[in-house]
Amino acid sequence: MAQYSTMVITELGKILYAKAQTGKSLVYTKMQIGSGQVSGDPSNLTNLVQPIGNPFTISSITITGNTAMIKGVFQNTGITQTTYNCELGIFAQDPDIGEILYAYANAGGNGDFIPPEAAGPFAREFQINVAIGSATSVTAVIPPTAFVTVSDFNAHVNNANIHIPRSEFESAINSLQNQIDTIKATFPDSFNHNLFDDGLETIDDIALTNGYYNAEYSRIEV
């Protein structure tokens, strides 16, 4: 795995960060890797130096305190030859100027290699941790087709805050069934048959307050 330097927020990213502290939305849109080397201050970049393939989608975002942990999965689709990878960037949507390169890191000579598609499918998960300060609206663009890693899936399934454990669900169903059985036991014939035995041949002794009497079928209809 590439050993990236500390990720820096770009100058445009700093402007968006400041906006987010005043209530503006901070929306991360995509990630991208590259093979270029930085000359000068990386915070001045507005794009990767030498991008590899197309940007890839974000698969998950988790907010812990003032940090957003953002994951995305790169695939080697369209890569025609072994390619050196040392750049990593994340983009965000500025509400005033559009999509920007928000943060950037470079591994220099400590990068790794991406095999070509012809060598077989290849995927790699990247996680970027970025500071969000006191921003109150932090989200990511995650398409329905985004990859879900096994670790993220298990964390979601086992999250007791959004899922009821099966044992609790079964216990609740059993309790409800017991309550229904108790109610049924208090009524004649336990609701198993219709005990209404008036044939409705006439309605002389019936005061109808809602509906009407269908003489053809000898029934009250509402």
C-alpha positions in Angstrom: 0.0 0.0 0.0 1.1 3.5 -0.8 2.5 5.5 2.2 0.9 8.9 1.7 2.1 12.1 3.3 -0.3 14.0 5.6 -3.3 15.1 3.6 -3.5 18.8 3.1 -6.6 20.9 2.5 -6.3 22.9 -0.7 -6.7 26.7 -0.8 -10.2 26.2 -2.3 -10.9 23.6 0.3 -10.0 26.0 3.1 -12.5 28.5 1.7 -15.2 25.8 1.6 -14.2 24.7 5.1 -14.7 28.2 6.4 -18.1 28.4 4.7 -19.1 25.1 6.4 -18.3 26.6 9.8 -21.0 29.2 9.2 -23.7 26.8 8.2 -23.0 26.1 4.5 -23.3 22.5 3.4 -20.1 20.4 3.0 -20.7 17.8 0.4 -18.0 15.4 -0.7 -18.4 14.2 -4.3 -15.7 11.8 -5.4 -12.1 10.5 -5.1 -9.3 10.1 -7.5 -5.8 8.7 -7.6 -2.9 9.7 -9.8 0.7 9.1 -10.6 2.1 12.7 -10.7 4.7 14.4 -8.5 4.1 17.7 -6.8 6.2 20.8 -7.5 5.6 23.5 -5.0 2.9 23.8 -2.4 0.3 21.0 -2.9 -2.4 23.2 -1.3 -2.4 25.3 -4.5 -3.5 22.4 -6.6 -7.0 22.5 -8.2 -6.7 18.9 -9.7 -4.4 15.9 -9.4 -1.1 16.3 -11.3 -1.5 13.2 -13.4 -4.9 11.5 -12.8 -5.3 7.7 -13.3 -8.5 6.8 -15.0 -11.8 8.3 -14.0 -12.7 9.6 -10.5 -14.4 6.9 -8.4 -17.4 7.3 -6.2 -17.6 7.5 -2.4 -19.0 4.4 -0.8 -19.5 5.6 2.8 -19.0 8.5 5.2 -18.9 8.4 8.9 -18.8 11.4 11.2 -16.9 11.1 14.5 -16.5 14.3 16.5 -15.0 16.8 14.1 -13.6 14.3 11.6 -15.3 12.8 8.6 -14.0 9.3 7.6 -14.7 8.8 3.9 -14.3 5.6 1.9 -14.2 4.9 -1.8 -13.3 1.9 -3.9 -11.1 2.2 -7.0 -11.3 -0.4 -9.8 -8.8 -0.9 -12.6 -11.5 -0.7 -15.3 -10.0 0.9 -18.4 -6.4 0.7 -17.1 -4.3 -0.7 -20.1 -0.9 -1.0 -18.4 0.7 -1.3 -15.0 0.5 2.2 -13.6 2.3 3.8 -10.6 0.0 5.4 -8.1 1.1 8.0 -5.6 -1.6 10.7 -5.6 -4.8 10.7 -3.7 -7.4 13.5 -3.8 -11.0 14.1 -2.6 -13.4 16.5 -4.2 -16.3 18.5 -2.7 -19.1 20.7 -4.0 -18.7 24.4 -3.2 -22.2 26.0 -3.2 -20.8 29.1 -4.9 -18.2 28.0 -7.4 -18.9 24.3 -8.0 -16.8 21.2 -7.6 -13.3 21.6 -6.2 -10.3 19.6 -5.2 -10.8 19.7 -1.4 -7.9 17.8 0.0 -4.8 16.1 -1.5 -1.9 13.7 -0.5 1.1 12.4 -2.3 3.2 9.3 -1.5 6.2 10.4 -3.6 8.4 7.4 -4.1 6.4 5.3 -1.6 3.5 4.6 -3.9 2.4 1.3 -5.4 1.3 -0.1 -8.7 -2.1 -0.6 -10.3 -2.3 -3.7 -12.5 -4.0 -3.4 -16.0 -7.5 -4.6 -16.5 -6.2 -7.4 -18.7 -4.5 -8.9 -15.7 -7.8 -9.4 -14.0 -10.2 -7.3 -11.9 -8.5 -5.3 -9.2 -10.1 -3.1 -6.6 -8.7 -1.1 -3.7 -10.4 0.7 -0.9 -9.2 4.1 0.2 -10.1 5.9 3.4 -9.6 9.6 3.8 -10.0 11.3 7.2 -10.7 15.0 7.0 -11.4 17.6 9.6 -14.8 19.2 9.5 -14.6 21.4 12.5 -18.0 22.5 13.8 -19.8 22.1 10.4 -23.3 20.9 10.9 -24.2 19.8 7.4 -21.6 17.2 6.2 -22.7 14.6 3.6 -21.3 12.7 0.6 -22.6 11.8 -2.9 -23.1 8.1 -2.7 -24.8 6.5 -5.8 -27.0 3.4 -5.4 -24.4 1.4 -7.3 -21.5 2.2 -4.9 -19.5 -0.6 -3.4 -20.1 -1.7 0.2 -17.2 -3.3 1.9 -17.6 -6.3 4.2 -16.6 -4.3 7.2 -19.1 -1.5 6.4 -21.8 -4.0 5.8 -21.2 -5.8 9.1 -21.1 -2.6 10.9 -24.4 -1.5 9.4 -26.2 -4.9 10.1 -24.9 -5.0 13.7 -25.8 -1.3 14.5 -28.4 -1.7 17.3 -29.3 2.0 16.9 -31.0 1.4 13.5 -31.7 -2.4 13.6 -33.6 -4.5 16.1 -31.7 -7.7 17.0 -33.5 -10.8 15.8 -33.9 -12.1 19.4 -35.7 -8.8 20.4 -37.9 -9.0 17.2 -38.9 -12.6 18.0 -39.6 -11.7 21.6 -41.9 -8.8 20.6 -43.8 -11.0 18.1 -44.3 -13.7 20.8 -45.5 -11.1 23.3 -48.0 -9.7 20.7 -49.2 -13.2 20.0 -49.8 -13.9 23.7 -51.8 -10.7 24.0 -54.0 -11.6 21.0 -54.6 -15.1 22.4 -55.6 -13.5 25.7 -58.1 -11.2 24.0 -59.5 -14.0 21.9 -60.0 -16.1 25.0 -62.3 -13.5 26.5 -64.8 -13.7 23.6 -67.2 -16.5 22.8 -65.9 -19.0 20.4 -62.5 -17.2 20.3 -63.6 -15.3 17.1 -63.6 -18.6 15.2 -67.1 -18.3 13.8 -69.7 -15.5 13.1 -72.1 -15.8 16.0 -74.5 -13.3 14.5 -77.6 -15.5 13.9 -80.2 -13.0 12.7 -81.2 -14.0 9.2 -82.5 -10.5 8.5 -85.7 -11.8 6.9 -87.3 -8.6 8.2 -85.9 -5.4 9.7 -88.9 -4.6 11.8 -87.0 -4.6 15.1 -83.7 -3.1 13.7 -82.9 0.6 14.0 -80.6 1.3 11.1 -78.5 4.4 11.7 -75.9 4.0 9.0 -76.2 2.3 5.6 -79.2 0.7 4.1 -81.1 -2.6 4.0 -80.6 -4.7 0.7 -83.8 -6.6 0.5 -82.7 -8.6 -2.5 -79.8 -10.2 -0.6 -81.3 -9.8 2.9 -78.4 -7.9 4.3 -77.4 -4.5 5.7 -74.9 -2.6 3.6 -72.8 0.3 4.8 
